[in-house]
């Protein structure tokens, strides 16, 4: 019967690569909150403001029992103001939905 000396076997085994080693190609570990902050830092403030405005509009419409629906009909995008069951209240133009202003500042 052969008895194995585990301590001696470990001593003869080559050292493992450390997590900081550049040769370690198994995986890269991310700290999730740091990655989220870095990713969100790349979003321009104007985009963030528009997203917040859209969220506020969504909540306001929801409180009123309304929603805006978009459909594609014969290649054209159509918008409609509907109740929460999908019943049409009023058709909308995309300019109304996107709040385009044809005033003097519209071209700027």
N, C-alpha and C positions, 0 to 999 in steps of 0.2 A: 504494500500500500504506500502510495506516494503522498507526502504531506506538502502542501503548498504554503509557502511563506508569502502572504499577501503584501506585507510591508516591503519585502525585497522586490516583489514584482512591480509595485508602484514606483519604487526608486529607479528601476530600469526603464520604465515607460517614458517616452518623450513628453516634455512639458506641453500642456495644451495652450493654444493661442488665447490671449486675453481678449476681453470685450473691446478694448481700445486698439487692438491690433488692426492694421490696415489689411492684413491678409485674411482676416476673419470675414468670409463671404457668406456666412449662413443667413444672417438677417440684420436689418438695421432697426434699432429700437427708437421709437419716438415718444416723447412725453406729450400726450394728447392735447393738453391745455396750451402748451407752448406752440404746438403746430397750429391749433385753431387761431390763436392770437396772431401768429405770423401770416396766416392765410387771410384773415379778416383785415389785417393792416393794408393789404393790397387793394381793397375795395375803395374806390374814390368816395369822398364825402357826399358828392352829388348823387351818386347811385344809392348810397345808404339813406339819404334824405327821401329820395323817390320811393324806395322800398317801404320806409316808415309811413309815408303819405298813402301809399296803396293799402297798407295794412289798416290804417285808420279808416279809409273809405270802405274797405271790406267790412269792418266792424260796424260802421254807421249804417251801411245798407242792411246788414244782418239784423241789427236792432229794429230796423223799419220793416223787416220781413221781405226784403228785396235782394236781388242779385243781378249781376250783369253776366249774360251768357254770350259766348262767341260761337258762331257756326260758320262752316265753309259751304257755300252754295254756289255751284257752277264756277268754282275757282275764286270766288270773291268772299272776303271775310265780312260777316254780318254780325252786328252787336244788337242785343235786345235787353231791355230792362224787364225782368220777370219777377214773379213772386217766388217763394221758396219751393213751390210745387212745380215750377217751370212754366207757369201760365204767363203769356205775353202781357205786359202792362203797356209798354211803349217801345217801338223800334228806335234805335239810336244810330247816329252816324259815328264813324270812328273818330272824327274830329271832336264830337261831344264826349266820347268816352275818354279820349286822350287829352281833353281840355285844350285843344289848339286855339290860339287866339289870333285872329286875322288883323290885329291892331298893329301900330307902327313898330312895336318891339318884337313882333313875330319873326322878322328876318334876322334879328340880332342874335 
